[in-house]
């Protein structure tokens, strides 16, 4: 599979102090890669570099093997959808979508045809004459997506485009974006801080922390084989200090991790039940350890009384062991 986008040893920032540190990433043609991580880790900075809104201090950015550093934003072939739609309020929907084509000097007949096609893609047929103030939040974001797609970009950049929408709309627009991306086969980089959203959309996830990529893998691998303790924590693993001695660990282990659904609460032991949360078919029990730490375990048992003495059992094959920030197993 050919490489559509390559970020090669990029260091970049807004002042002398870099936000990104010698960062590299490859995105295959037609792939959707999610940049995932906490706020301030550098996700949006990467999108700005790809779009040409920010120049790196060092390193290269390649579209299909060509270094695009120094090429103006409007000539790179990247289109960006922001968290807020940023539509022109005095323009109609059709005028907003076709604005970039008008700036290029495209013929009016071509603009009309491409705008109609883009609006159809985002399921807004017949909305061309409306103004932004006549649209819902979800419709506005679909117009912003159509505006990005109308120019047939080489790379589509999505900067948390669902963050301002309510949960039902998020799912609806997310499904729409996923379908369009697969249909067009467009290379896409998507920024989010929501691991569920990343797993639902992405072919691969690049997990970022402090301006670096800690792990780049398929969504499933983050839930089965995290490479660092930070990745494990972010993806919902229970991470305990190995010194607690709750589980036997290899020499040199600093952290022990397991998934809550892999554990079992066993009667008797040095830990106690703190509280139970009814999840319907399952129960999430918060167990207080002798060290003062708490562990959450999801299981099918009912009737575990708060204060009851228990222990936590985890199959050996479900355990992960970490030495500092590096995985042992």
Secondary structure, DSSP 8 states (H G I E B T S, - for coil): --EEEEEEEEEE-SSSS-SEEEEEEEEETT-EEEEE-STTSSHHHHHHHHHTSS--SEEEEEETTEE-TTS-HHHHTEEEE-SS----TTSBHHHHHTHHHHHHT--HHHHHHHHHHHHHHTT-TT-TT-BGGGS-HHHHHHHHHHHHHTT--SEEEEESTTTTS-HHHHHHHHHHHHHHHHHHT-EEEEEES-HHHHHHH-SEEEEEETTEEEEEE-HHHHHH--SSHHHHHHTTEEEEEGGG-SS---TT--EEEEEGGGEEEEEEEEEEEEEEEE-SSSEEEEEE-TTS-EEEEEES-----TT-EEEEEE-GGG-EEEETTEE--
